[in-house]
Amino acid sequence: MSIELIKPPRSLAVVIMAAGKGTRMKNPDLAKVMYDINGKPMVWYVVELATKLQAERIMLIVGWQKQPVIDYVSQAYPNVEFAEQAQQLGTGHAVMQAMTALKEFEGDLLVLSGDVPLLTEKTARAHIGYHRATDAAATILTAELKDPGDYGRIARSDDGSVQKIVEHKDASKKELAIREINSGIYVFDKQKLFECLLQLQPNNAQGEYYLTDVFELFWKNKWRVSAVKVLDPVEVMGINDLQQLESARATIAARTTT
């Protein structure tokens, strides 16, 4: 009779990117993540989600108009830690700011965006669960859109794992027909992520470090990249302008009345 070894539960840390200026929000004096959604700043919904997931560590990456963000979050959630992204040099650069503080942490790292406040606990738990069930090095939360627009497309292998992320500008006609897109929300094996972050280069017109560039290094190492599709695409909607802010307010209001 064989004895199946039960793996110990993995620890979870959460990094929330919240350093952005939010130029299209039309108020340079207010950090993007501090815009109000039904009585709470946008960032509250994301930190609250991380808290519900019982993350061992929660790190908020702050930057533009950082002090009001720090003041509010530290009062509401004293356990949250902060790291500053003084220059906004891309999503990869944002996560790099957490590397020193999380150097000794071992486990999974969930990367969230402070301007994506509609993600539910149920979806986040399914995302983390699928990551662990498939023994992946990274797992991308995706969405299927009727019109994928300029989003990066998810190209899958026969076994369902992610083969590559195709940027809109680089996509063939066949790839443009793919409607599954990258939401920008990820779970990583922390050790593997940090190993690859150190190898990132800002080889693009913007001179930025893109978090998505780590996946090329994952595939090079033959590490599995999984993907799980969100049931309701509204959950991964980013708030980039006042119209989307109003839409988020309506969604939150509808949830609280059902």
Sequence and secondary structure as in RCSB ss.txt:
>XXXX:A:sequence
MSIELIKPPRSLAVVIMAAGKGTRMKNPDLAKVMYDINGKPMVWYVVELATKLQAERIMLIVGWQKQPVIDYVSQ
AYPNVEFAEQAQQLGTGHAVMQAMTALKEFEGDLLVLSGDVPLLTEKTARAHIGYHRATDAAATILTAELKDPGD
YGRIARSDDGSVQKIVEHKDASKKELAIREINSGIYVFDKQKLFECLLQLQPNNAQGEYYLTDVFELFWKNKWRV
SAVKVLDPVEVMGINDLQQLESARATIAARTTT
>XXXX:A:secstr
           EEEEEEE    GGGS TTS GGGSEETTEEHHHHHHHHHHHTT SEEEEEE TTHHHHHHHHHH
H TT EEEE SS   HHHHHHTTTTTTTT  SEEEEEETT TT  HHHHHHHHHHHHHTT SEEEEEEE SS TT
S EEEE TTSSEEEEE GGG  HHHHT  EEEEEEEEEEHHHHHHHHTT    STT    GGGHHHHHHHTT  E
EEEE SSGGGG    SHHHHHHHHHHHHHHHT 
